[in-house]
Amino acid sequence: MEWFKKAWRGEELCWKVFWIYGVLFAAAMNYAAVRLEHTFMMNPPLKFSFVLFNFFYLIWIVVATYRCGKNVGIKFFGFCARLLAVLFPLVFFATVFAGGVQKGQMMIEAAKCKRVAIDAKYGDANPEVLKRCKQAAEKARKRR
């Protein structure tokens, strides 16, 4: 755990924090998330724990990278590491927000399609909307 504390205090070498603790560890976490996707769907507390761990890891790696940015041989690399440490959370949260908006739009579209399916049952459906919903459902089936 000493490496963890050294990185947090800004005493570790910048390349080590950036490449090993940042890039390689994040890649391993992403790989684990993809491999465990089905397990997460079946076990919401496990998924919540994984998301919570990633949240705290994100805070730790950003702070550690920024603080260790001074521990470089060439100052330009330290500047780049610090810049990426500031930009990464902004891009990450923008992506999460955009994904949330997209997911919300998909849910609204699904609700509309459900309504159209009910209307179609009674002969009141708009044919264009019904066709669009059937195409969306077919596309979703192909993705699975």
Buried (B, 14 or more C-beta within 10 A) or exposed (E): EEBEEBBBEBBBBBBBBBEBBBEEEBEEBEEEBEEBEEEBEEEEEEBEEBEEEBEEBBEBBBBBBBBBBEBBEEEEBBEBBBEBBEEBEEEEEEEEEEEEEEEEEEEEEBEBBEEBBEBBEEEEBEEEBBEBBBEBEEEEEEEE
